[in-house]
Amino acid sequence: MRKKSLLDFYKMKEKGEKVAWITAYDAPTGAFAEAVGMDMLLVGDSLGMCVLGLPGTVPVTMEECLHHTRAVRNGAPNTYVIGDMPFLSYQTSTADAVLNAGRFLKEADADAIKLEGGVRIAKQIRAIADAGMVVFGHIGLTPQSSGQLGGFKAQGLTVESAKLMLQDAIAVEEAGAHFLLVEAVAPEVTKVIHQRLSIPVYSIGAGVHCDGQLLIVSDLLGIFEAFTPKFVKKYANLAEEIERAFAAYRDEVKSGVFPGPEHVYNMLKGEVEEFEKIKDQL
Ligand code: KIV
């Protein structure tokens, strides 16, 4: 399978072909996604909550993001992989933004990077794009600034908020971003953003009027149980399945059912008798 490029995604937009993508944090998930032809993979800083057991994305570090992005790339060598810039890896200056974005490409073999914010990080988007990298903007419910948003709250529900969303979207495109991700924004607003922008616009919890959909893999598989946003559709309940398997294993170890004769490596023919003879002299 050939890895898709920026141009392939632009062609898909032209043809009205939707892009399906998920987050991934490790090589096996990357490999499963690649096997079914997932269009792209985001190694989101949501790994803080989904994998590292942190309360949010703010504590996630560059090293953690690079480590997981590398793992996903190893599992999905032919899939478009997006690295997610963690909190304070780009807000501080355009120089920091370019250097840290570049680390995703150099050290983790990512194809593109994503960063949160509209108008207020337009300079960083411009600098990263000018350095030759593919940039995903991300507006709406931006988890790294959820403190300012008053929590994990849907955006664009009022005319005032809708105006800000549109201004952010336009700023992202004008700064040179190649894609825009819109999170938890009212679909009526996403529709206008999609009509107004020329770059592909993707949604996570922002409705159907756009060029594709993203879901967090742990939500989709039913393995993140702390909370489930309204926009999530669970396609499996792996939490139940994992707990069932763990409990069955625990019970079989305790009752002596596991391991069975089929799970061991027996001594070679003739060796057991020989061993029996000498074992007491050892
Ligand atoms: O970190 C992440 O997975 C994200 C999504 C919530 C869009 O940024």
Residues whose N, C-alpha, C, O or C-beta is under 5 A from the ligand:
A	BS01	KIV	T23 G44 D45 S46 I204
